[in-house]
Amino acid sequence: MAKRTFFVAGTDTDVGKTLVSTGLLEAANQRGLSTVAVKPIAAGCEPTDEGLRNSDALQLQQAASVKLSYDQLNPIALEPPIAPHIAAQQAGRRLDADRIAALCRGVMMQPADFMIIEGAGGWRVPLNNRQTLADLPKLLRTPVVLVVGMKLGCISHTLLTVEAIVKDGLRLAGWVANRSEPEMSCYSENLETLKSMLAAPLLGEIPHIEDITAQNVARYIDLGPLLDG
């Protein structure tokens, strides 16, 4: 069974959850740990001869040392690049947190040292009219790693997300600042504000990287707090 499992959430969509997730996996690989990953829901999948495939899920599959089948890694693949619950409705499917948690528990049974469950969008992405994706880490009781997209508005987005994580009874294990907008004004001042207001450790600052690989991202990740906590 996976010894250390973390749910990777974002302050919004397109803030770099996959970039950070692959960096975390690679950092664990470099420490000699066995790693496994799952992206239970992915919208914006491309049709292939093998079925729908998501580029983020494929990156996780490549970065993890325990090689799962695609269907294990991304059991709910949806084609339209829109909110998952709407994409599911269009496909005639219904998303359910308990079922998704059961799928994740199946992967958690893998004999791995380090596991990443990557979310979709922000913290309160709806699954249906009564559940959100936040119900998944609540059911699994997994600590959270928050990816902060460093851009205008990130302080409020981050504080609101952390407030929701804590309200949901979960532990924020750490956070990562991803410079998603390289020309962000007052970057260092925003970063210092977040550092002063968040009790959880900063696991890394990811600069704007032209050559995005798991190895390049891992250079900026400090895995220590996740392994020591």
N, C-alpha and C positions, 0 to 999 in steps of 0.2 A: 504494500500500500504506500502511496506517495507520502513521504515523511513531512514535507513542508509544502503547503499549498497556498497560493495567493490569488486573489481576484484582482485583475488589473482593470481599473475604471478610469474614465476621463472626465475632465471638467466640461467637455462638449464633444461633438463629433469632429473628426479630422484634427485631433490634437496630438496624435502620435502614439496611440496605445500599442499598435503593432510594432512600431519602431522600438519602443521601450521594452515591450514583451520579448522581442527577439534578442535585444541587448541583455536582458536579465537571464534568458536561457543560455546565451553564449558565455556570460560571466560565470554562471554555474558550471557550464561544461569545462571552462578553463580551470576551475577548482577541482576537477575530477569527479564532479557530481553527475549522476544520471538524471536526465531531465525529460519531462513530458509536458505537452500543452494541449489545450482544447479551446476552440472557439465555438461554443454551442450554437450560436445564431450568427449568421452572416447574410446581410442583404447586399445586393450589388454583385451577384455572381454571374459568371459568364458560362454560356452553354458550351460543352465540349463533348467529344465522343464518349467520355466516361461519365458524363452527367454535369450538373452545375458545379463550378469551381470558383472559389473566392481567392483573390490574390493575397489578402492578409492571412487567410488560413494556410495557404501554401507556404508562405514565409515562416509561419510557426512550425509547420511540418518539417521544413528544412532545418530550422534552428534546433529543434529538440533532438536529443540523442536517442530517445525511445521512439521508434518509428511506428506510428499508428496508421491504419488505413484512413483514407480521406473521410469516409463516412463516420468513423469514430471521432476524428478530430473536429469535424464540422457537420454534426448530424442534421442541423436545420439550415439548409442552403436555400436562399430566396433570390430570385433574379432581379427584381427592380431595386435600384439604389435609393430606396425611400425608407421611412420608418418601418421597422420590422413587423409591427402588428398590422400595418396597412398592407405591406407586401404579402403577409401571410393570408390576410382576408382575400386579396386578389387571387391567391393561389388556392383558395378554398380550404385553408388550414387554420387551425386555432392553436395559439401558443399557450402553454401552461407551465407555470414555474415548477410545479412538483415533478412533471414529466422531464423537464429540462434538468432538474437537479438529479433525477435518477440516471439520466444519461451521463452527467458529469461524475457521479459516484462510480459508474462503471469504469471510467478512465482513472479515477482516483485509486482503484484497486491495482493499478500497474505498480510494479516494484521499482519506484523511482525515488530519488532523493529530493527532487525539487520539481514542483508543478505550477504551471501558470494557467489560469482560466481567464481568457480575455473577454471582456464585455463588449457591448455595442453602444455607440453614442455616449450620452451622459448617464448620470446616476438614475434618473427617473424615466428612462425609456419605457413606454407602455408595452406590455405583453398582450393585454386584453383590457376590458373595461374595469377590472378590479385589481390586477396585478401589474407590477413593473419589474424590470430586470433586476432591481435591487432586492427583490424577493429571493433571487438565486443565491447570492452569498449569505443572505440571512438563513436560508434553509440549510446551506452547507457549513455555516459557521466559519467561514474563511476570512482571515484578515485581508485588508485591502491595501493595494498600492495605487496611489492616485497619480495620473499623468496630467500635468498642468501645461496647457498650451499657452506659452508666454506671448500674450497679445493684449491690446487694450481691453479692459474689462476682466482680466484674468483674476484679479484679487477678489472681486465680489463673487465670481463664478466658483473660485476655489473655496472661499469661506462658506458659501451656501452648501456646496457639495460636502465638505467636511462636517458641517453641522448635521446634514442629513445622514451621513454615514454613522456618526455617533448616536444620533437619535434612533437609528435602526439597530443599535446595540452591537455594532461591529467595531473592530479596532483598526485604526489607520496605522498600518505597519511602516509606512514611509511614503514619500512623494518624490516625483521626478519633474524637474523643470525642463521642458522641451522648447527650444527657441524656434517655434514654428513660423514666426514672422521675423526674419533676420534684421529688418530695419525698424523693429519696435523702438519707440521713443521711451527713454528712461528705463531701459531694461534692468539695469543693476539696482535702481531704486525700487522697482516693483519686486524684484527678487528678494531684496533685503526686507521689505515689508512682509512678504510671505514667510520668510525665515523667522521673523520676530513674532509672527502671529500663529504659527503652526507648531504644535508640540512634537509632532512626529518628525523623524529624521529625514533630511534631504539626502536621497540616495544618489543623486547625480544631476548635473547640468548638461544637457545635450545641446551642443551648438548647432548651427545650421550646417548640415553635412551634405556635400555634393555627391560623394560616393557612399550611398547608404548601404552598409552591410552590417550584419549582426556583430561582426568582429570590430568594426569601427565604432559602433554604438557602445559596445561593452567596455571600451577604453574609458568611458566617462561614468560608468556605473560602479558604485560601492555596494557590494552585496552583503557586506559584513553585518549591518543592522538587521537584515532579514534572517540571517543564519544564527545570530547571537540572541535574538529576541525570543 
